Amino acid sequence: MRKLLLVLTLALIAGCSARIEDYRDTQPALDLRQYFNGKVQAWGQFQDRSGKVVKRFTVDLRGSWKGNEGVLEEYFVYDDGSKQTRIWRLTAHPDGRYTGRADDVVGEAEGRANGSALQWRYTLALPVDGKVYHVKMNDWMYLHDRDTLVNRTEMSKFGLHLGDVTLFFRRVEASQ
């Protein structure tokens, strides 16, 4: 009986999760090639599993695309003064999927856009106190208007929720 109850509970939880298909008819449509083509600024924070903000940061981004291949440079500045750079190499696929690689991403990131949303999943090699942890990242990006994007990321390890990252993006200058 306990096993049956556990299976039903897990099915209910899975059934309540948002799916990228839920955004099929939403507008404006998110195309990473258009949004991340030029200069973008972002600001955000990391909240631990209790909801406490433990780190804030700003990001200057610069994206460029040649056909379906893109490079997205991210320059982070954290509230403690530390800095970090991440350079994504992205591929847009004809079916709305995106794939990407970066030096601190384990394997390949995979995502799918539908309507105004994109779900992006990857494993991040996260350095903490001299050790590196492989953390699962589940990003949801939502395009509000031509220039404004909101990103919420759930972080987990071994299926345990570690915390969330919230980011707000604003396009500064589009490339021609």
N, C-alpha and C positions, 0 to 999 in steps of 0.2 A: 504494500500500500504506500509506503514512504517513497519508493522508487517512482511509482505512478504519479504521486503528488509532485515530486521533484521534476519529472518530465513535463507535466502540465504547466508548472510554474515557469520553467525555462521557455516553453513554447509561447506562453502568454507574454513574457518579457520580450522575446524575439519579435513577436507579432506587433508589439507596440513601438518598435524602433522605426525611425524615419527611413525612408528609402528614396534614392535619387529619383526614381520614377514619379514620386509624389509631386515633383516640381516641373513636370513636363510642360504644363501650360502657363507657367509663370514668365513674366517679362520684367525687365529687359533680359534677353538671352545672354548668358555669360560665355564669352569666347576668350580664353586666356591669351590667344594671339593678339586680340585687339586690346584687352585691358592691360596686360603687362607688355606693352610696346611703347617704350619711352620711360620717363621718370615717374615714380610713384613714391609717396611717403606713407609710412605707417607708424602707429604707436600701439602698444599693447602691454599685457601683463600676464604673469603666471600666478595662478592661484593653486594652493595645495588642496588636498582632498577635503579639508574642512571648509574651504572657501576663502581662506586668508590669502591676501595678496602678499607674495613673498619676493617678487621681482617685477620691475617695470622696465620698459625699453622703448626705443624708437628705432625705425629701420628706414634707410634710404635704399630704394630699389631702382634698378635700371634693366629694362628688358629689351631684347631685340630678336627679331624673327627673320628667317630666310625660308619661305615656304612653310612647311610644317615643323621645322626644326628651330628651337629657340634657346636663348641663353638668358637666364634671369639672375642678376647679381644682387645679393642682399648684404647690406652693411648695417650690423646691429650695434647700438650703443646702449649699455645697461645702466640702471640707476646707480650702480656702484662704481661706474667709470670704465668697466671692462668693455672690450669690443670683440666682435666676431664677424667673420665673413663666410657666407655660404654662396656657392655658385651652382645653380641648377642648370642642367642640360635637359631640355624638355622636347617631347615629340607629341604633336597633335595627330590623332588618328581619325580617319573619316567617319567613324561611327560614334564620335563624341567622347572617346576615351583619350586620356593623356597618360604618358609615362615619363619618368624623369629619374635622373641620377644626380647625386651631389657627393662630395668627399665624405661627409659625415652621415650619409644615408646607407644603410646596410641593404645591398641588393638594389632592386628597382622600385620606385614609387609608382603606384597605379591610381588613376582617378577616372571619374566619369562625370561629364557635364550633362545636365538636362534642364532646360529652361534657364532660370536665373541662378541655379545652384550648381555646385561642384562638390563631390565627395572625393577626398584625396587620402590615401592610406599608404603608410610607409613605416619602416623601423629606423629610428634615429639612434646613432651612437652618441650618447649623452655623457660628457665628462662631469663627474661630481666628486669633489674632494680627492682628486688624484686617481680615481677609478673611472672606468667607462662602462656604462650600462646601456643595454639595447632595449629601447623603450618603443612601444607601439604607439603610433600617432594616427588619429582618425580626425582629419580636417573636414570641416564643412564650411564652404565659402558661399556667400549670398551677395549677388549684385543688386544694390538698391537703386542706383541710377548709373548713368554713363561713367561717372567718376568715383563712386563710393562703393566699397566692398567691405563686408564684415566677415570675419573668419573666427570660428570657434573650434578648438582642437581638444579632444579628449586624449589624455596620456594614460597608458596602462603598461603593466608588466605582470606576466603570469596571470593575466585576466583581472588583476586588481587595479582599481582606479587610483592613479597617483595624483592627478590634478588636471587643470584645464588652462589652456592659453586662449586669450581673447585678443584679437587684432582688428584694428580699423585701418583701412587703406583709402588713400585719396590720390587720384591721378593728378600729377603736376603738369606734365608736358607729354603729349603724344608724339611719337616719331612719325615721320612721313613715309 
